[in-house]
Amino acid sequence: MKFIKFKIAILIVVFSFCIVSIAMASDHNELEYYAKIIEDSMPDSWRLIKKITGVIPYGHYDGLEYDGSKGILLLLEGDIDVFFHWKDKNEVWHREALAKESLEIWIMPPEYRLSWKRFFVMKSLVPAKEVYSDEKIRVYGYTSHHIESLKEFNEIASSLPSITTGWPDSPYHTGVLSWVTWKEDINQIMREALPPTPTTP
């Protein structure tokens, strides 16, 4: 009798694991679906540089533990140069076009939330801002720049005091992108997006 109960318990655990795995796969497929919609809606001059799964938006849980739902990050890059400013030993300023404008987009499940606890974290990072949310998805965005040549950047930056360098033209500071209407566009395509077609196991 004990052996039968043990086998039943094992079957319940395995069954529960399978149910959770199927649910997680379904959630991931939905996030991929909405990520593809955003990717396909970029202006022709923009491109996808990187896609990362299993992440949360930048700065949301800085210094805090997080074990909840995760999503997908799209690193998008435009054509506008972003200049790295630096001053040499003769006090002469230089500017090198080492980066391009960039936009980071996180596609998160609807239950995801920014932690209220981060407001008590000293010197916390400026977080990615919510761009869109409804009962099926949450989207966050962060304007910045993407360094084209890390080797060239490191060669310059490593030889200079950090106080003599900067990215004053970066969308991180200005909030300006050549994709001017990116927030409005994402809102529209998410509102108009049909729910993904369920896949048959």
C-alpha positions in Angstrom: 0.0 0.0 0.0 2.8 2.4 0.9 4.5 1.7 -2.4 1.3 2.4 -4.3 0.9 5.7 -2.4 4.5 6.6 -3.2 4.0 5.9 -6.9 0.9 8.1 -6.9 2.8 10.9 -5.2 5.5 10.6 -7.8 2.9 10.7 -10.6 1.3 13.8 -9.1 4.7 15.6 -8.9 5.5 14.7 -12.5 2.1 15.7 -13.7 2.3 19.0 -11.9 5.8 19.7 -13.4 4.4 18.9 -16.9 1.5 21.3 -16.4 3.9 24.1 -15.2 6.3 23.5 -18.1 3.5 23.7 -20.6 2.2 26.9 -19.0 5.7 28.5 -19.1 6.2 27.4 -22.7 2.8 28.9 -23.6 3.7 32.2 -21.8 7.1 32.3 -23.6 5.4 31.7 -27.0 3.1 34.6 -26.3 6.0 37.0 -25.4 7.8 35.9 -28.6 4.7 36.6 -30.6 4.5 40.2 -29.4 8.2 40.7 -29.7 8.0 39.7 -33.3 5.2 42.2 -33.9 7.4 45.0 -32.5 10.4 43.9 -34.5 8.4 43.9 -37.7 7.1 47.4 -37.0 10.5 49.1 -36.7 11.3 51.8 -39.3 13.4 50.5 -42.2 16.5 52.3 -40.9 16.4 50.4 -37.6 17.6 46.9 -36.9 17.5 44.2 -34.2 20.9 43.9 -32.6 20.2 41.4 -29.9 17.3 39.5 -28.3 17.6 38.1 -24.8 15.0 35.9 -22.9 14.6 35.5 -19.2 15.2 39.1 -18.2 13.5 42.0 -16.4 13.5 45.7 -17.3 16.6 47.8 -16.6 16.8 49.3 -13.1 13.6 47.8 -11.8 15.0 45.6 -9.1 18.4 47.2 -8.7 19.8 45.9 -5.4 16.8 43.8 -4.7 16.0 40.1 -5.1 13.5 39.0 -7.8 12.1 35.6 -8.4 8.9 36.4 -10.4 8.0 36.4 -14.1 10.6 37.3 -16.7 10.4 38.4 -20.3 12.2 39.3 -23.5 14.6 42.2 -24.2 14.9 43.6 -27.8 18.0 45.7 -28.3 17.2 47.9 -31.4 19.6 50.2 -33.1 19.1 53.2 -35.4 21.3 54.9 -37.9 22.1 58.1 -36.0 25.7 58.4 -34.7 26.3 59.0 -31.0 29.6 60.6 -30.2 32.0 59.7 -27.4 33.5 63.0 -26.1 37.0 62.9 -24.5 39.8 65.3 -23.5 43.4 64.6 -24.1 46.4 65.5 -21.9 46.7 68.9 -23.7 43.1 69.7 -22.6 41.8 69.4 -26.1 38.4 67.9 -26.5 37.7 65.2 -29.2 34.6 63.4 -30.3 34.4 60.0 -31.9 31.4 58.4 -33.5 31.7 55.1 -31.6 28.0 54.3 -31.1 24.6 54.4 -32.6 21.3 55.5 -31.1 19.5 52.5 -29.5 16.2 51.6 -28.0 15.8 48.7 -25.5 12.3 47.2 -25.3 11.2 44.7 -22.7 8.1 42.5 -23.4 6.8 41.3 -20.1 3.8 39.1 -19.0 0.8 41.1 -17.7 1.4 40.1 -14.0 4.8 41.8 -14.0 5.2 44.9 -11.7 7.9 47.3 -10.8 8.8 46.8 -7.1 7.7 49.6 -4.8 10.8 48.7 -2.7 13.2 50.2 -5.2 12.2 53.7 -4.1 14.0 52.9 -0.8 17.2 51.9 -2.6 19.9 54.6 -2.4 21.3 55.8 -5.7 19.1 53.4 -7.7 19.3 53.4 -11.5 16.9 55.3 -13.7 14.5 52.5 -14.6 13.0 51.6 -18.0 9.6 53.3 -18.3 6.3 51.6 -19.0 5.2 52.2 -22.6 2.1 50.0 -22.8 0.1 47.6 -20.7 -3.2 45.7 -20.9 -4.5 42.3 -19.8 -2.2 40.4 -22.2 1.2 42.2 -22.1 3.4 44.9 -20.6 6.0 46.8 -22.6 8.9 48.9 -21.2 11.3 51.1 -23.1 14.7 52.7 -22.5 16.6 55.1 -24.8 20.3 54.9 -24.9 23.2 54.2 -27.3 24.9 51.0 -28.6 28.7 51.0 -28.9 29.8 49.8 -32.3 33.4 49.1 -31.6 34.1 48.1 -28.0 37.8 47.6 -28.8 38.2 51.2 -30.0 36.2 52.6 -27.1 38.2 50.6 -24.5 41.5 51.8 -26.1 40.5 55.4 -25.6 38.6 55.1 -22.3 41.3 53.1 -20.5 43.9 55.7 -21.1 41.9 58.7 -19.8 40.5 59.8 -16.4 36.8 59.1 -16.3 36.0 62.7 -15.5 37.2 63.7 -19.0 34.8 61.5 -20.9 31.1 61.4 -21.7 28.2 60.7 -24.0 26.3 64.1 -23.9 24.5 63.4 -27.2 23.2 60.0 -26.1 19.5 59.4 -26.2 20.1 58.3 -22.6 20.4 62.0 -21.8 18.3 63.6 -24.5 15.5 61.1 -24.9 15.6 61.9 -28.6 15.6 59.1 -31.3 15.3 59.2 -35.1 12.3 56.9 -34.5 10.4 59.9 -33.1 7.0 58.2 -32.6 8.3 54.9 -31.2 6.0 55.2 -28.1 2.9 56.0 -30.1 3.7 53.3 -32.6 4.2 50.6 -30.0 1.0 51.6 -28.3 -0.9 51.4 -31.5 0.5 48.0 -32.7 -0.1 46.5 -29.2 -3.7 47.7 -29.1 -4.4 46.3 -32.6 -2.5 43.0 -32.1 -4.7 40.0 -32.1 -4.0 37.3 -29.4 -1.6 34.6 -30.6 -3.2 31.5 -32.0 -2.9 28.6 -29.5 -0.6 25.9 -30.5 -1.7 22.3 -30.3 0.6 20.2 -28.1 
